[in-house]
Amino acid sequence: MAKTGEPDDERIISGFETLDAATSYAIARVRASVEELRKPGMAAAELRQLWHIYGEDCSVLHADVRGSDLLDEFIATPAGPTECNWAVLTPRLRRFRASLLISNERDESVWAGGFFRSTYRLSRDGLLARFRDDAIALFKAKGIAPEKPVKIMVANYFELPDPPYPPPGAKLRSWNVEVGFVCHDVKFGGDASGVFAWPDEPADWALRTMQFLLMADMMAMRGDGPDWANDCEVLSARVTETDAYPDYPLD
């Protein structure tokens, strides 16, 4: 509220799966801004005045929800940390991989999909929208008409593990991590590599997390699924610094 009228007064937080999720975030964020200003023994009128100067208001687009409409309730009823933890409700980009058979109205099909990032798991319609342009390009490349995708069959669709997150504020360098592994249960072995951002040469927990991610990605590409990485045996590992941009960005 202190910056009302300034260019950065309003920000849009997007990526919520539902209006309910957006509403929970908005309410928690407004409650947090009330509790940050509350002091022992403070009168309701004083807290209300302070909030209108220094507080933070949130509204939900496409819904009749505005945090300030509940301000009197928030002032009268102090909230604990759980009710104010809007950070945990903030949408975060998650990693997915899908293999999709996309068809036109004549039931002619192309394979599409791959790795992608989203703040939530897409529905079938969401997947069709996400890979629509890819499918059109594949139809054109194969001389298939009409090119409009109308139907989708999901061969597999996996959520993948996140890369390890370094300490806040650390200066990051790029590291190429290579791992050779075997999964005896599915009779598959392979080599995988990727570039990660990390302050120093990855070791211990960080290196194990990177290796697990590489194995999970390869098992997902095979169609077995990332959970099989739990059953993989690491046969070889190598880490080298590189100037390459990370394959696994942290934002």
Secondary structure, 3 states (H helix, E strand, C coil): CCCCCCCCCCCCCCCCCCHHHHHHHHHHHHHHHHHHHCCCCCCHHHHHHHHHHHCCCCEECCCCEEHHHHHHHHHHCCCCHHHHCHHHHCCCCEEEEEEEEEECCCCCEEEEEEEEEECCCCCHHHHHHHCHHHHHHHHHHCCCCCCCCCEEEEEEEEEECCCCCCCCCCCCEEEEEEEEEEEHHHCEEEEEEEEEEECCCCCHHHHHHHHHHHHHHHHHHHCCCHHHHHHCEEEEEEEEEECCCCCCCCC
